[in-house]
Amino acid sequence: MYELLSPAGNFEKLQAALLYGADAVYLAGNRFGMRSAADNFTQEELYSAADYVHRRGKKLYLAVNTMPHGHEYPALKAYLQQMAEAQMDAFIVADLGVLALLKEVIPHAEVHISTQASIVSPAAAQAYAALGAKRLVLARELSLEEIRNIRRALPEQVELEAFVHGSMCVSYSGRCLLSNCLTGRDANRGACAQPCRWNYSLVEETRPNASFPIEQNDKGTFIMSSKDLCTLPILDRLMEAGIHSFKIEGRMKSAYYTAVITNAYRMAMDAYLRDPKGYVFDPAWLREAESVSHREYDTGFYLDSPLENAQVTSQTGYIREKAYFATAVEWDPSQLPASLKYETEGGKLCKFIQRNKVCRGEAAEMISPRQTGLPFRISELYSETGEPIESTPHPAMLFYARIPFPVREGDIMRSGEN
């Protein structure tokens, strides 16, 4: 009945999303997706991704949600022909021309209408449903009551999808021209330069060298930079509003971000599904969401209208929290260097691949699927060949650490509280 949908900017992020609880993943190829700066997937990688996802009983959606200009349609048609046998569970589209071409090239394709289409009314939702859309990704500017009204107006088989976490846009559901005007990079064709995140000053035209910051503090103001969406505190209300798919934004974020945020929402959704009437929000889930790099959080417009809640951030840049140290990798303990003992009173040795420098003696936490961070202190570190080391300074180096509780492949080591 409910689906947790996570982003995948590359194969590592796709694996993290599935391991940490996503029911489905969305991604894009090298063209026609709204995040052209993400790593994205080649044709061969898209076929491999579909096989990987389906072998795990999950779903895969391909974003083809830019607004292509006329001269791009021959290339778009060739791209869709390449994807005809890729076994995608659905295609996410925003443009009516793309929708028509998709139906021509892949008649059996399941269609999801992107949030870029700005569906904000029952009438618009019904119109897209009449065109054959299986799912509607709602505009971010809707309240919960408006979502309930849209749900009541649709046939039961038409699903609703809504964003629950991630970056928000100052423009209406992402339909923005500012990037194109300032940099020549068209946000509606996947190349947004995010000028809404820049600092701005006021200049009087006869005094071009005298700029006046439009500010509320000494770091300038961000008059167009939105807060990040986080609906964990109100997730139960969203689940009761008729939404089928709960979407996390972030194809350009890290695999750590994908894992942690997916994990937090997975735990919250599972708790609600176990006992909807007795559901109680656990602040530990929000602490998990706060452990990744993010802007100020807000619950979006679900509880407030755009006129009541401007959602403009008051802080410069990102709030950075936990450091991502390493990921546990699969290994055979029988291959442990002879100088090392696998198990002691302090725990078992586990093998990791380094993501950021970690030092012996540091406080750390280990997160696992459907589990918040478990604290411990890094008492022992060894190189891959068995020598004791004080730190792991080399990117992607393999190393051993002794952990006082069970660790599985894919578990994540991060910084803890000293």
C-alpha positions, 0 to 999 in steps of 0.5 A: 500500500505504501512505498518508500522511494529513494534517489540513485545518482549512481550505482553505489547510491542505488545499492545504499538505498535498497540496503537501507529500506527503499521499496523503489529507486528512481534514477536517470540516464545521461540525458533528459533527466532533471539532475544532469550534474549527477553521475547518472547511468549509461545505457548499459548501467541502466539495464544492469540497474534494472536487473539488480533491483528486480532480483531484490524484488524492488522497483526502478523508475527512470526520470525523463522529466526535462522539457526538451526543445524541438531539436532534441526530439530525434535524440529523445526518440532514440534514447527511448528506443534504447530503453524499450527493453530495459524493464523499467517499472515506470517512466517519470515525465513532465512534458506532454510532448515527451508523454506522447512520444513515450506512448508511441515508442513504448506503448506499454510503459507505465507513466508517472507524471513528474512534480515539474508538471505542477499538479495542484488541483483535482482537475489537473490530476484528472486530466493527467489520469485521463491521458493514461498516467498511473501515478501523479507526483504532486507539486510541493506547494500543496497542503494535506487537505488539498492532497486529500481532495485530489485523492478523493477525485481520482480513481483508486488505481491512480496513485499519488506520490509526494516528496517527504525529504530533501531540497526545495526550490523557491520557484513553483515546483522547480519551473525556474528561469533564473539559472538560464537567465544568469548563466545560460544553464537551463534548469528545465533541461536538467542544468540548474546552477542553483542561483537561488542559493547565492548571496545577493546585495542591493546596488544603486545604479549610480554607485556600482561599487557600493553594494548593500547586503540585503541581510538580517545578519552579518553573513548576508541574506538568502532571499531565494534559498529555501530550507530543506524539507523534512516531514519525519515529525508529521509522516503519520499525517501524510500516510493518512492523506492518501499518498501511496509513494513517499519520495526522498530528493537527492540524486546528487547527494552522497551514498551516506545521505541516501542510506541514512535518510532512507533508513530514518523514513523506513523506521518511521513508516514501519512503526506506523504500519505496525500500529497506526493507532498507537504510533508515536514519533521517535525523536531518534529518527529526526536525529538520524536525519540531522546527522547528514549535511543539510540546510535548516529543516521545515515541514514544507507547505503541508501544514502552511500555505506558501503565503503563510510560510516563506521557508527561506533559510536564515543560515549560510550554506549547509549544517554539517553534522556527523562525519562518514568514516567508512563502510563495512565490506564483505570478507572472509575471516579465515584470510585475516593476517596471522598477526591479528586475532579475530575475536577478543573480549573487546569484540570482533575485527571487521573490515572497512573501506575508508570514506573519511579519515578516522583515528584510533581513540575516536568516538564513533557510531555504527548504523545498520538497516532499521537501526539508529546509531550504536555508539562505541569507541575505536580502540583498535585500527589495523592496516589491511596487512595487519599492522597497527595504525593510528589513523586511516589517512588514505582515500578508499583504503581497506582497514580493520577495526574491532567493533564490540557488537555484530556488524554486517556488510554495508553497515556504516561507521560515522563520527560519534559524540566525544 
